[in-house]
Amino acid sequence: MPGVGFHYWNDARNKPGGVTGIGPNPNQYNSFLDVFHNKGSVFYSFDYPEVFAIPSNTLSGMFSSVTLPDNIVLQLLNNGDLSDCFINMITSGSASDILIGAQLIQFENTSTGQIIDLTRGLAFSQSNFLVNGNFDIWQRGTSFNTTGYGADRWFFAAPSTDFTFSRQSGSPATGSQFYGRVQRANLSVNTSGVSITQALESNNAILYQNNRVSLSFLARCGSNYSSAGNGLTVQIASGTGTDQRYASFTGQGFLANTSVTLTTSWSLYTVNGITTTGTELGVFFGYTPTGTAGANDYFEVSQVMFTQGIGAVFNPSSVQQELSSCQRYFRRFNTVGNTFQFIMPGQAFSTTAAILYYSLQPNMRKLPLLTQKGNLQLTSNTAGVLPVTSLSINAGQSDGNTVRLDAGVAAGLAAGNITILQANNDATGDVFLDAEL
């Protein structure tokens, strides 16, 4: 198949006659990589360590047991368009074996035995590992000052109620209508660290084992941002547990742990790393404030993209697609604050109890936990309005696909009659189902 041929020459004696290097040091032939493009007479040679791009998206040929120098980076682009990046490759030790072919792309660090399997890159198009990286979905509310999930899938670690994680309206860049802000309250002297994190499910994290990954994001700070040097700590971490939150990763190890310097203007930042054989993967944004807070002691983030390769480029998803992804982890029913919001139908089986079944679409990742919010009622054609006194999930007849709720009232139901669970003249009346990590 047409594509790119790779040839590695250890010294000038192996240099093919008549070919002249055109890299940064064209006469230095010892230990460098020659790259030929067989669609025309295009020849590239670069002394290591260098980063180079090859404008093609197909490979041909096979060779193995090739020793490359430390830290050389190979980046294969589709006509120079990084958003359709075919593959990115990097060695991480003093020696590596490379296998390149139409059906196999693999790096092996011969010092450590680590294998970076890039076969999936043959059909690779950048997609976001994260859910709600654009901060479009805020099912739980729009401002939070206690530890817990805020924007969907983003966990807020608040050292006190002096800190808030809130939705901000505006367009930091094309493709965004909201962004997230983490702020210390004016005049607060609390100097504990604060952060937002997102962790992948383990069944997703293992798909990206032994791969180059890239985290990009837009960020800025307020005029009173008190972090030392205006720094924002950014981490990519892995773990060896199963479906844990970022701060609780078993055997947590950092693939990247750095600080970027923020200004009061939106800027794009990129952090790269290489995954291991870990079963957990996640990202972290946070800072440790100093002194007494001013009115604008905050950082803001938007368009967070975490993906395979080098140099992530934000790839927006539709809001409806993001909502469906978020509802795998959390859902509520009274999203607009209706005072008599319909929640789900059911049937009375005694004068004081009813069962309600609800098919979860999209399915949730596990049996959810239920939280009742505000005042709810059961309504039927014979009993009228009956305030709900108890509400729970029947675990023996529920899972991530369908839930059975058991609702209790003081009296008034008629066994066998249809009944409806709804808000009881209360805009906060709601049911939360939570299947988060």
C-alpha positions in Angstrom: 0.0 0.0 0.0 1.3 3.5 -0.7 2.6 5.5 2.2 5.8 6.3 4.1 9.0 4.2 4.3 11.2 4.4 7.3 15.0 3.7 7.2 17.5 4.0 10.0 21.2 4.3 9.3 23.7 3.9 12.1 26.6 5.5 10.3 27.7 7.2 7.1 28.9 3.9 5.5 25.3 2.7 5.4 24.2 5.9 3.8 22.6 5.2 0.3 24.6 6.7 -2.5 23.4 9.9 -4.1 21.1 10.9 -1.3 21.8 14.2 0.6 20.3 14.9 4.0 18.2 18.1 4.3 17.8 18.2 8.1 19.2 20.7 10.6 22.7 19.2 10.2 22.7 17.6 6.7 26.3 16.4 6.8 26.1 14.6 10.1 25.1 11.1 9.2 26.0 9.2 12.3 22.9 7.9 14.2 20.0 9.6 12.6 16.7 8.7 11.0 16.0 9.0 7.3 12.3 9.1 6.2 11.3 8.6 2.6 7.9 9.4 1.2 7.2 7.2 -1.8 4.6 9.5 -3.3 7.3 11.6 -5.1 10.8 12.3 -4.2 10.4 13.8 -0.8 13.2 13.0 1.6 13.5 14.1 5.3 16.5 13.6 7.6 16.7 15.0 11.1 19.4 14.6 13.7 18.1 13.6 17.1 16.5 14.7 19.3 14.1 16.4 17.0 10.4 16.5 16.3 9.3 16.1 12.8 6.1 15.7 10.9 5.4 13.6 7.8 2.5 14.7 5.6 0.8 11.3 5.1 -1.7 9.1 6.7 -0.7 5.6 5.6 2.3 3.3 6.3 4.0 0.5 4.4 6.8 -1.8 5.0 8.0 -3.5 8.2 11.2 -3.5 10.1 12.1 -4.4 13.7 14.9 -4.3 16.3 15.8 -0.8 15.4 17.6 1.2 18.1 16.7 4.9 18.2 18.2 7.5 20.4 16.6 8.7 23.6 13.7 11.2 23.4 13.2 11.2 19.6 9.6 12.0 18.8 7.9 10.9 15.6 4.7 12.6 14.7 2.7 11.5 11.7 0.1 14.0 10.5 -2.7 13.9 8.0 -1.7 16.7 5.6 -0.4 18.7 8.5 -3.8 18.8 10.2 -3.2 17.9 13.9 -7.0 17.6 14.5 -6.9 14.5 12.3 -3.7 13.2 13.7 -2.9 9.7 12.5 -0.4 8.8 15.1 2.1 10.1 17.6 5.1 8.2 18.8 7.8 8.8 21.4 10.5 6.7 23.0 11.0 7.1 26.8 14.3 5.2 27.4 17.8 4.9 26.1 16.8 2.3 23.6 13.6 1.2 21.9 12.5 -1.4 19.4 10.1 -0.2 16.7 7.8 -2.3 14.6 6.1 -0.4 11.9 3.6 -1.9 9.5 0.1 -1.5 8.0 -1.4 -3.6 10.9 1.1 -3.1 13.7 2.6 0.0 15.3 4.4 -0.6 18.5 7.2 0.8 20.6 9.1 -1.4 23.1 11.5 0.2 25.6 14.2 -2.5 25.7 15.5 -1.1 29.0 12.2 -1.5 30.9 10.2 -3.8 28.7 7.4 -1.2 28.5 5.4 -1.5 25.3 3.5 1.4 23.8 0.9 -0.1 21.5 -0.3 2.3 18.9 -2.1 -0.1 16.5 -5.4 1.7 17.3 -3.8 4.8 15.8 -4.3 3.4 12.3 -7.9 4.6 12.4 -7.4 7.3 15.0 -9.3 10.6 15.0 -9.0 12.7 18.1 -11.9 12.3 20.6 -12.1 13.6 24.1 -11.5 11.1 26.9 -13.3 13.5 29.2 -17.1 14.0 29.5 -18.3 17.6 29.6 -14.9 19.1 28.9 -16.6 22.2 27.6 -18.6 22.7 30.9 -22.0 22.7 29.0 -23.9 20.5 31.5 -24.6 21.5 35.1 -27.5 19.1 36.2 -26.9 19.6 39.9 -26.9 23.4 39.9 -24.7 26.3 38.8 -22.8 27.2 42.0 -21.2 25.0 44.7 -19.3 25.7 47.9 -18.9 22.2 49.4 -16.9 19.2 48.3 -18.7 17.1 45.7 -19.6 17.0 42.0 -20.4 20.4 40.5 -20.4 20.7 36.7 -21.3 17.2 35.5 -18.3 14.8 35.9 -16.1 17.4 37.6 -15.4 16.8 41.2 -14.8 19.9 43.4 -12.5 19.5 46.4 -13.4 22.6 48.6 -11.4 23.1 51.8 -14.2 25.3 53.2 -17.3 27.2 52.1 -15.0 30.1 51.3 -14.4 28.5 48.0 -16.9 28.1 45.1 -17.1 26.3 41.8 -19.5 28.0 39.5 -20.8 28.2 36.0 -19.9 31.3 34.2 -21.7 32.5 31.0 -19.8 33.9 28.1 -17.7 32.7 25.2 -14.0 32.3 25.9 -13.6 30.9 22.4 -15.7 29.8 19.5 -17.7 26.7 20.4 -18.3 27.6 24.1 -21.2 29.2 26.0 -20.1 28.4 29.5 -16.9 27.9 31.5 -16.0 26.9 35.0 -14.6 29.2 37.7 -12.9 28.2 41.0 -12.8 31.1 43.4 -11.8 32.1 46.9 -14.3 34.4 48.6 -13.3 38.1 49.1 -11.4 38.7 52.4 -10.9 34.9 53.0 -7.7 34.0 54.7 -8.0 30.2 54.1 -4.9 29.2 52.2 -5.7 25.5 51.7 -5.5 24.0 48.2 -8.6 23.8 46.1 -9.1 21.8 42.9 -11.4 20.3 40.3 -10.7 16.8 38.9 -12.2 14.3 36.5 -11.4 10.6 36.5 -12.2 8.1 33.7 -14.0 4.8 34.3 -11.5 2.0 34.5 -13.0 0.3 31.4 -12.2 3.4 29.5 -8.8 4.1 31.1 -7.4 0.7 30.1 -8.0 1.4 26.4 -5.3 4.0 26.6 -2.6 2.0 28.4 1.0 2.6 27.1 0.1 5.5 24.9 1.1 9.1 24.5 -1.7 11.4 25.8 -2.2 15.1 25.6 -4.3 17.5 27.8 -5.1 21.0 26.4 -7.3 23.7 27.8 -8.1 27.4 27.9 -7.5 29.2 31.2 -7.2 32.6 32.7 -7.2 34.1 36.2 -8.8 37.0 38.0 -7.1 40.2 38.8 -6.6 39.2 42.4 -5.4 35.6 41.8 -3.2 34.8 44.7 -1.4 31.7 43.6 2.3 32.0 43.8 3.6 33.2 40.5 0.1 33.1 39.1 0.5 29.3 38.8 -2.2 26.8 38.1 -1.2 23.2 39.0 -2.1 20.7 36.2 -1.8 17.0 36.6 -2.4 13.9 34.6 -2.3 10.8 36.9 -2.9 7.1 36.7 -3.8 4.5 39.3 -4.1 0.8 39.7 -7.5 0.5 41.3 -11.0 0.4 39.8 -13.4 3.3 39.3 -12.0 5.5 42.0 -12.1 9.3 42.2 -8.9 11.1 41.3 -7.7 11.8 44.8 -8.4 8.2 45.8 -6.4 6.4 43.1 -4.7 3.4 44.4 -1.0 3.6 43.6 -1.4 7.0 42.1 1.4 8.0 39.8 1.8 11.3 37.8 2.2 11.2 34.0 2.5 14.9 34.2 2.6 17.3 37.2 3.4 20.9 36.3 2.4 24.5 36.8 1.3 26.9 34.1 1.4 30.6 34.5 -2.0 32.3 34.1 -2.8 35.8 33.0 -6.1 37.7 33.0 -6.6 36.8 29.3 -7.7 33.5 27.9 -4.7 31.4 26.8 -4.3 27.9 25.4 -2.1 25.5 27.4 -1.0 21.9 26.6 0.5 19.2 28.8 1.7 15.8 27.6 2.4 12.5 29.1 2.8 8.7 28.5 0.4 6.3 30.2 1.5 3.0 31.8 -0.4 -0.2 32.4 -2.6 1.6 35.0 -6.3 0.9 35.2 -7.2 4.5 36.2 -6.7 7.8 34.5 -7.6 11.4 35.4 -6.8 15.1 35.3 -6.4 17.8 38.0 -6.6 21.6 38.0 -5.9 23.4 41.2 -4.1 26.1 43.2 -3.0 27.0 46.7 -4.0 30.6 47.5 -1.8 32.9 49.6 -2.6 35.9 51.9 -6.0 37.5 52.1 -8.3 37.1 49.1 -9.3 40.0 46.9 -12.6 40.3 45.1 -11.3 38.4 42.0 -9.2 35.6 43.4 -10.0 32.8 41.0 -9.0 30.7 38.0 -11.3 29.8 35.1 -11.1 26.9 32.6 -12.8 26.0 29.4 -12.5 23.7 26.4 -10.6 20.9 28.2 -9.5 18.2 25.8 -7.8 15.0 26.9 -6.8 12.7 24.1 -4.4 10.4 22.5 -1.4 11.8 20.8 0.6 15.1 21.0 -0.9 18.5 21.0 -4.6 18.0 21.7 -7.0 20.2 19.7 -10.4 20.9 21.2 -13.1 18.9 19.4 -16.6 20.0 20.6 -19.4 17.6 20.9 -23.1 18.5 20.7 -24.7 19.5 24.0 -27.3 16.7 23.6 -24.4 14.2 23.1 -22.7 15.5 26.2 -26.0 15.4 28.2 -26.5 11.7 27.3 -22.9 11.0 28.4 -23.4 12.8 31.7 -26.6 11.0 32.4 -24.7 7.7 32.5 -23.4 9.0 35.8 -26.1 11.3 37.2 -29.6 12.4 36.3 -32.4 14.5 37.8 -36.0 14.9 36.7 -37.1 18.4 37.7 -34.5 20.3 35.6 -36.4 23.5 35.2 -38.0 23.9 38.7 -41.6 23.1 37.9 -43.8 23.2 41.1 -45.7 20.0 40.0 -43.1 18.3 37.9 -44.1 14.8 36.7 -41.3 12.3 37.7 -42.6 8.8 37.0 -45.7 6.6 37.0 -46.4 3.6 39.2 -49.1 1.5 40.9 -50.4 1.3 44.5 -50.2 -2.1 46.1 -51.6 -1.1 49.5 -53.2 1.9 51.1 -49.8 3.3 52.2 -47.4 2.1 49.5 -46.8 2.2 45.8 -44.1 0.9 43.4 -42.8 2.9 40.5 -40.7 1.6 37.6 -38.5 3.7 35.4 -36.4 2.6 32.4 -33.1 4.5 32.3 -32.2 5.8 28.9 -29.3 6.1 28.5 -28.4 3.4 30.9 -26.4 4.4 34.0 -23.1 2.8 34.7 -24.3 0.9 37.8 -27.2 0.8 40.3 -27.6 4.4 41.2 -28.1 5.9 44.7 -31.3 7.9 45.2 -31.7 11.3 46.9 -35.1 12.9 47.4 -35.1 16.6 47.0 -37.9 18.9 48.4 -41.5 17.8 48.7 -43.0 15.0 46.6 -46.5 13.6 46.3 -48.4 10.6 44.8 -51.4 11.5 42.8 -54.1 9.1 41.7 -57.6 9.3 40.3 -59.2 8.2 43.6 -57.0 9.6 46.4 -56.0 13.0 45.1 -52.8 14.4 46.5 -50.9 12.3 49.0 -47.5 13.6 50.4 -44.7 11.1 50.1 -43.3 10.1 53.5 -40.6 7.7 52.2 -38.9 7.0 49.0 -36.2 4.4 48.2 -34.7 2.2 45.5 -35.5 -1.5 45.7 -32.0 -2.9 45.0 -33.3 -6.4 44.4 -35.3 -5.2 41.4 -33.1 -2.4 40.1 -29.8 -1.9 38.2 -28.3 0.6 35.8 -31.0 -0.2 33.2 -34.2 0.0 35.2 -35.0 1.2 38.7 -37.9 0.3 41.0 -38.8 3.0 43.6 -40.8 2.2 46.6 -42.9 5.2 47.8 -44.7 5.4 51.1 -47.7 7.7 52.2 -49.6 8.0 55.4 -52.9 6.6 53.9 -55.3 7.0 51.1 -54.1 4.8 48.2 -56.2 2.0 46.7 -54.3 -1.1 45.8 -54.1 -1.7 42.1 -54.7 2.0 41.1 -52.3 3.9 38.9 -50.5 6.6 40.7 -48.0 9.3 39.7 -44.9 10.6 41.5 -44.5 14.3 41.1 -43.3 17.5 42.9 -45.8 18.6 45.6 -46.2 22.3 44.8 -42.4 22.7 45.3 -40.0 23.9 42.6 -37.2 22.0 44.4 -39.2 18.7 44.5 -37.0 16.2 42.6 -35.3 12.8 42.5 -31.5 12.6 42.0 -30.0 9.3 40.7 -26.3 9.1 41.2 -24.0 6.5 39.7 -20.7 8.6 39.8 -17.3 7.2 40.6 
